[in-house]
């Protein structure tokens, strides 16, 4: 992630026992080799949790145009809904 060496990286703001932070290297390895050059990418995360994969992939691959996330735990879902509304102000 050399593109973001001088930037503050977004990281999960919720520590979750079953978090995916430790799996980021495996996620990276599973992506197609030309993923960074593909266009019209939509990232879908059905179990966003604390957002480790989402924050990483959206920073590492600026070619992702859209993100669709889901969360089954209502309190965490409410946090992401509030973040989305808050981010539209800026």
URSULFEN-V151474 format. One record per backbone hydrogen bond with DSSP energy under -1.0 kcal/mol. NH is the residue of the N-H (numbers start at 1). CO is the residue of the C=O. If there is no record, write none. Layout:
nh=NH co=CO
nh=NH co=CO
This chain:
nh=4 co=1
nh=5 co=2
nh=7 co=4
nh=19 co=16
nh=23 co=20
nh=24 co=21
nh=27 co=23
nh=28 co=24
nh=29 co=25
nh=30 co=26
nh=31 co=28
nh=35 co=32
nh=37 co=34
nh=43 co=66
nh=45 co=68
nh=48 co=70
nh=51 co=48
nh=55 co=51
nh=56 co=52
nh=57 co=53
nh=58 co=54
nh=59 co=55
nh=60 co=56
nh=61 co=57
nh=64 co=61
nh=65 co=41
nh=66 co=41
nh=68 co=43
nh=70 co=45
nh=77 co=73
nh=78 co=74
nh=79 co=75
nh=80 co=76
nh=81 co=77
nh=82 co=78
nh=83 co=79
nh=84 co=80
nh=85 co=81
nh=86 co=82
nh=87 co=83
nh=88 co=84
nh=89 co=86
nh=90 co=87
